[in-house]
């Protein structure tokens, strides 16, 4: 199997790196400003040169010193996404958004065949349209045609529902096609269900039982609920349930355990997020982010361990994470699920290996991408998408007349 080389910028714990290596790529160089992340990379990727410094400090002379004469086929990465997040305020003027410019700068120095860029779905929100158009133009100016799509991790074998905006830039004349869904869909009349939280936990349990040494990241004691009232409340919640509406509170909690809330004054009469959410073994988990303080084990009265969180992200069961609890949780929550990265990497690898040419019809239709990003009922989303396209086409004809 031929090996192609890639550089991983804003590498974090290495979710992209793990997936791309599964797809046949070789990680030559990784960079991040977080020392814990770099230590994680070094522990799992000993053959990769990993440096801990802000991307602003990666000058052309440094890059050439690090890479030497190695041909780079792919530059991958995901700059911090705080400014674009749909969780919280979301600030398109966040100074960290300027890190995009440095990502593009490094790409212009290395001139890879492909660029892989990932971010939150908020990147393609209407409020960020000017920013996204600037990103598209910046890559086009240095010779890359961008393909944009929101992918869902559970469709690629990840036991977790997670959406990410994926942008793949291809050099002129080079083809790229986004990977087709592998799970949660049907092929030839055979339905292939998505992997579930229960299946992932069972796989981890079997793996740990076969190990002689204890896994420090699977510390059940540290996952126990500290506050007595929270412990009493979660004991009342059945598997797959949570509290978000007043009827939930009244259904699951006796009066002495109810929340001190005035439901009538709350926006839309509900909590912004699910509380005391005991997850279901029969489904993929919700999105694993940097907090996850509302998620609880489906059977035991506790939170999840760090190893369980990593497993739900599809990291290898023996993957090493460096740092303390919060630092590791942040690395796991910010990572691209490796199995989703593998699916994308396979398509890039195939294009490189077979030298597939393209007509350069890039998928930069932002209206379509948005329809797949923010509306979870795909049928309604596409219906609305096509309605808007028909309206736009009709208005164009009217103007022509």
SULZI-V36351 format. One record per residue. N is the residue number from 1. RES is the residue in three letters. PSI is psi in radians with two decimals (none if undefined). Layout:
BEGIN
n = (N:N)
res = (RES:RES)
psi = (PSI:PSI)
END
This chain:
BEGIN
n = (1:2:3:4:5:6:7:8:9:10:11:12:13:14:15:16:17:18:19:20:21:22:23:24:25:26:27:28:29:30:31:32:33:34:35:36:37:38:39:40:41:42:43:44:45:46:47:48:49:50:51:52:53:54:55:56:57:58:59:60:61:62:63:64:65:66:67:68:69:70:71:72:73:74:75:76:77:78:79:80:81:82:83:84:85:86:87:88:89:90:91:92:93:94:95:96:97:98:99:100:101:102:103:104:105:106:107:108:109:110:111:112:113:114:115:116:117:118:119:120:121:122:123:124:125:126:127:128:129:130:131:132:133:134:135:136:137:138:139:140:141:142:143:144:145:146:147:148:149:150:151:152:153:154:155:156:157:158:159:160:161:162:163:164:165:166:167:168:169:170:171:172:173:174:175:176:177:178:179:180:181:182:183:184:185:186:187:188:189:190:191:192:193:194:195:196:197:198:199:200:201:202:203:204:205:206:207:208:209:210:211:212:213:214:215:216:217:218:219:220:221:222:223:224:225:226:227:228:229:230:231:232:233:234:235:236:237:238:239:240:241:242:243:244:245:246:247:248:249:250:251:252:253:254:255:256:257:258:259:260:261:262:263:264:265:266:267:268:269:270:271:272:273:274:275:276:277:278:279:280:281:282:283:284:285:286:287:288:289:290:291:292:293:294:295:296:297:298:299:300:301:302:303:304:305:306:307:308:309:310:311:312:313:314:315:316:317:318:319:320:321:322:323:324:325:326:327:328:329:330:331:332:333:334:335:336:337:338:339:340:341:342:343:344:345:346:347:348:349:350:351:352:353:354:355:356:357:358:359:360:361:362:363:364:365:366:367:368:369:370:371:372:373:374:375:376:377:378:379:380:381:382:383:384:385:386:387:388:389:390:391:392:393:394:395:396:397:398:399:400:401)
res = (UNK:UNK:UNK:UNK:UNK:UNK:UNK:UNK:UNK:UNK:UNK:UNK:UNK:UNK:UNK:UNK:UNK:UNK:UNK:UNK:UNK:UNK:UNK:UNK:UNK:UNK:UNK:UNK:UNK:UNK:UNK:UNK:UNK:UNK:UNK:UNK:UNK:UNK:UNK:UNK:UNK:UNK:UNK:UNK:UNK:UNK:UNK:UNK:UNK:UNK:UNK:UNK:UNK:UNK:UNK:UNK:UNK:UNK:UNK:UNK:UNK:UNK:UNK:UNK:UNK:UNK:UNK:UNK:UNK:UNK:UNK:UNK:UNK:UNK:UNK:UNK:UNK:UNK:UNK:UNK:UNK:UNK:UNK:UNK:UNK:UNK:UNK:UNK:UNK:UNK:UNK:UNK:UNK:UNK:UNK:UNK:UNK:UNK:UNK:UNK:UNK:UNK:UNK:UNK:UNK:UNK:UNK:UNK:UNK:UNK:UNK:UNK:UNK:UNK:UNK:UNK:UNK:UNK:UNK:UNK:UNK:UNK:UNK:UNK:UNK:UNK:UNK:UNK:UNK:UNK:UNK:UNK:UNK:UNK:UNK:UNK:UNK:UNK:UNK:UNK:UNK:UNK:UNK:UNK:UNK:UNK:UNK:UNK:UNK:UNK:UNK:UNK:UNK:UNK:UNK:UNK:UNK:UNK:UNK:UNK:UNK:UNK:UNK:UNK:UNK:UNK:UNK:UNK:UNK:UNK:UNK:UNK:UNK:UNK:UNK:UNK:UNK:UNK:UNK:UNK:UNK:UNK:UNK:UNK:UNK:UNK:UNK:UNK:UNK:UNK:UNK:UNK:UNK:UNK:UNK:UNK:UNK:UNK:UNK:UNK:UNK:UNK:UNK:UNK:UNK:UNK:UNK:UNK:UNK:UNK:UNK:UNK:UNK:UNK:UNK:UNK:UNK:UNK:UNK:UNK:UNK:UNK:UNK:UNK:UNK:UNK:UNK:UNK:UNK:UNK:UNK:UNK:UNK:UNK:UNK:UNK:UNK:UNK:UNK:UNK:UNK:UNK:UNK:UNK:UNK:UNK:UNK:UNK:UNK:UNK:UNK:UNK:UNK:UNK:UNK:UNK:UNK:UNK:UNK:UNK:UNK:UNK:UNK:UNK:UNK:UNK:UNK:UNK:UNK:UNK:UNK:UNK:UNK:UNK:UNK:UNK:UNK:UNK:UNK:UNK:UNK:UNK:UNK:UNK:UNK:UNK:UNK:UNK:UNK:UNK:UNK:UNK:UNK:UNK:UNK:UNK:UNK:UNK:UNK:UNK:UNK:UNK:UNK:UNK:UNK:UNK:UNK:UNK:UNK:UNK:UNK:UNK:UNK:UNK:UNK:UNK:UNK:UNK:UNK:UNK:UNK:UNK:UNK:UNK:UNK:UNK:UNK:UNK:UNK:UNK:UNK:UNK:UNK:UNK:UNK:UNK:UNK:UNK:UNK:UNK:UNK:UNK:UNK:UNK:UNK:UNK:UNK:UNK:UNK:UNK:UNK:UNK:UNK:UNK:UNK:UNK:UNK:UNK:UNK:UNK:UNK:UNK:UNK:UNK:UNK:UNK:UNK:UNK:UNK:UNK:UNK:UNK:UNK:UNK:UNK:UNK:UNK:UNK:UNK:UNK:UNK:UNK:UNK:UNK:UNK:UNK:UNK:UNK:UNK:UNK:UNK:UNK:UNK:UNK:UNK:UNK:UNK:UNK:UNK:UNK:UNK)
psi = (2.14:2.48:2.33:2.62:2.51:2.80:2.38:1.91:2.57:0.85:-0.44:-2.44:-0.15:0.42:-0.80:-0.77:-0.79:-0.83:-0.75:-0.62:-0.63:-0.56:-0.10:0.06:2.82:2.12:1.91:-0.71:2.40:2.54:2.46:2.68:-0.11:2.04:-0.62:-0.72:-0.74:-0.66:-0.62:-0.78:-0.80:-0.57:-0.53:-0.33:1.19:-0.37:0.02:2.31:2.01:2.19:2.52:1.73:2.64:2.55:-0.43:-0.45:-0.08:1.46:2.92:-0.70:-0.68:-0.77:-0.76:-0.55:-0.71:-0.77:-0.54:-2.30:0.20:2.26:2.22:2.11:-0.37:2.36:2.17:2.78:2.97:1.61:2.73:2.47:0.31:-0.69:-0.38:-0.04:2.42:-0.12:2.19:-2.77:-0.77:1.90:1.81:-0.26:0.16:2.24:-0.49:-0.34:-0.35:-0.27:-0.33:-0.74:-0.66:-0.58:-0.82:-0.68:-0.78:-0.69:-0.72:-0.45:-0.75:-0.45:0.99:2.94:-0.56:2.70:2.33:2.10:2.26:2.63:3.12:2.84:-0.43:-0.32:-0.58:0.24:2.69:-0.68:-0.35:0.24:-0.72:-0.64:-0.79:-0.69:-0.62:-0.65:-0.80:-0.80:-0.71:-0.72:-0.65:-0.63:-0.43:0.25:0.36:2.42:2.22:2.46:2.25:2.31:2.60:2.10:2.65:2.13:-0.61:-0.29:-0.07:0.43:0.09:2.25:0.86:2.41:2.01:2.22:2.40:2.48:2.12:2.23:2.14:2.11:2.27:2.44:2.76:2.26:-0.04:2.34:2.64:2.40:2.29:2.54:2.51:2.69:2.39:-0.44:2.74:0.40:-3.05:2.43:2.12:0.59:-0.08:2.08:2.22:1.82:2.67:2.65:2.49:2.82:-0.77:-0.73:-0.70:-0.74:-0.64:-0.71:-0.75:-0.76:-0.77:-0.67:-0.80:-0.62:-0.50:-0.16:2.51:-0.62:2.62:2.45:2.01:-0.46:-0.25:1.10:1.66:-0.61:-0.71:-0.29:-0.06:2.63:2.20:-0.73:2.29:-0.69:-0.63:-0.67:-0.76:-0.65:-0.79:-0.47:-0.39:-0.21:2.15:2.84:2.35:0.13:2.96:-3.13:2.09:-0.50:2.87:-0.67:-0.49:-0.81:-0.80:-0.51:-0.71:-0.52:2.35:2.89:-0.64:-0.15:0.07:2.73:2.58:1.30:2.53:1.63:-0.52:-0.49:-0.05:2.48:2.23:0.21:0.54:2.88:2.66:-0.61:2.73:2.42:2.62:0.90:1.79:1.99:2.81:2.43:-0.31:-0.06:2.86:2.70:2.82:3.11:2.25:1.95:-2.82:-0.14:-1.21:0.56:-0.04:-0.01:2.42:2.70:2.50:-0.48:-0.65:2.64:1.24:3.00:-3.07:2.63:2.90:-0.68:-0.63:-0.72:-0.76:-0.65:-0.69:-0.30:-0.10:0.39:2.61:2.54:-0.35:0.27:2.41:2.29:2.36:2.55:-3.06:-3.14:-0.99:-0.70:-0.70:-0.75:-0.66:-0.74:-0.76:-0.82:-0.55:-0.15:2.65:2.28:2.14:-0.67:-0.52:-0.69:-0.64:-0.76:-0.75:-0.77:-0.64:-0.66:-0.71:-0.76:-0.75:-0.72:-0.70:-0.82:-0.70:0.06:0.87:2.22:2.82:2.70:-0.01:0.63:1.48:2.63:1.15:0.49:1.74:-0.54:-0.76:-0.77:-0.70:-0.64:-0.46:-0.10:-0.69:-0.20:2.04:-0.28:1.71:-0.66:-0.84:-0.66:-0.84:-0.56:-0.78:-0.70:-0.88:-0.59:-0.78:-0.65:-0.71:-0.70:-0.75:-0.69:-0.70:-0.72:-0.61:-0.72:-0.73:-0.71:-0.67:-0.60:none)
END
